[in-house]
């Protein structure tokens, strides 16, 4: 039995590397979107369920995606309306990779601080799956994010054949700590998710 109930439209939201489902950004986004009428399930990725601390290991990604897929299937089976998938950094990357692997699995993506490349390594792009991504997506990124500048993201998003929107948070870094950021995320998502079909 899952520790939450799925009602109406549901967002399954997960964390970045080294974090967990109770990261302050996720908690705040959960509260804001729940107040807007969305059912939000903050979840730990499989690697975090196995280890309480530390980043994911190279072999964890496939299991993390399998765990997310299982949650999507459970949400649909529990009577959720549309199901959205999202996450911060690593969690968002895994969500987008799963959506690229299984088009139609989810109705939309919320990708917070997508890690386009490792800091100071702009040639190591994490975009191999973008050409197969057919799921509408909302990307939210800080203007000072070392994992990808707004200009780099705008260029990379042209590889995605689905409708995508990029919201840039001025003066914010990878953790998206900025005044009003949660309100902007919630407003952008709630304004756009009705069009994700």
Secondary structure, 3 states (H helix, E strand, C coil): CCCCCCCCCEEEEECCCCCCCCCHHHHHHHHHHHHCCCEEEEECCHHHHHCCCCCCCCCHHHHHHHHHHHHHHHHHHCCCCCEEEEEECHHHHHHHHHHHHCCCCCCEEEEECCCCCCCCCCCCCCCCCHHHCCCCEEEEEECCCCCCCHHHHHHHHCCCCCCEEEEEECCCCCCCCCCCHHHHHHHHHHHHHHHHC
